[in-house]
Amino acid sequence: MVNGFFMLVFATVLLGSAGKKQENSYLACGCGCCPETLQKPIEKCVDKKSGETLASTEKADRAKKAGKDCALAGCSQAIRYKVCN
């Protein structure tokens, strides 16, 4: 478990993309992305019709990361949210 944690931290620092915005997109990882998912994240569109924005997606992702449950959680599939229309 400890080795997996250090691998996750190393991959996040090394790749430097988790939790970062690129033009019109945001890479969400919740408690932390599994390193192997950073290369090919799932892509989802932000639902602008329901009032969702990249900023609200980022805020929710950061809140999840700061939550108490992350101490017990494993890594997550990386999800790249983007503005589609």
N, C-alpha and C positions, 0 to 999 in steps of 0.2 A: 504493500500500500504506500509506504513512504517513498519507495523508488518511483512508483507511478506518479506521485505528487511532484517530485523533483523533475521528472521527465516532462510533465505538463507545464511546470513553471519555465523550464529551459526552452521548450518548444514555443511557448508564448513569447518569451523574450527574444529568442532567436528569430522567429518568423515575424514578430512585431506587427501582426495584422489583426489579432483578436481584439474586438472592441473598438475598432477604428473605422472612421468614415472614409470612404473614397467618394469621388464625385457621384452624387445621387444614389449612394448605397451605404449600408452599415453592416458590419460583420458581428453578429450576436453570438455569444458563447455561454450565457447564463453563468453558472458556477465555474466554467472553464471548458474550453473546447478540447476534445480528444485530438491529439496531434495529427493523426492520420486523416482527420476530416477537414483540416485547414486548407489542404490543396484542392479539394473538390467539395465546397460547402453546398448545402441545399439552397436553392434560390427561391425566394418568395417575394411577392409584390406587396408594397404598403397599400392598405385599403383606404385610399383618400376619400372615398364616398362616405365612409363611416367616421371620418375625422382623424384617422390615423396619420401620423407623420413620421419621418425618420427620427425626429427629435423625441417623439413620444415612445417610439420603439427603443431608442437608445436609453431613455430614462427607465423604462421597464426592465431592460436587460441589466442595467447597473443596479437597480433595486434588488433584483434577484441575486446578483453576485454579492451584494452586501448582506443578504439575509442569513439567518442563523442556520438554515438547512444546508448551506454549502459546505459546512464542516464535515457533513456525512455523505455528501453527494459525490458521485463519480463524475467523470467528464461527460460532456454533451456533444452532440452533432453540431458542427458549425452551420449557421444559417446566415446567408447573405440576403438582407432585405434591400430592395431597391424600389425606386419610384418608377412605375411602369407607364403611367399615363398622366 
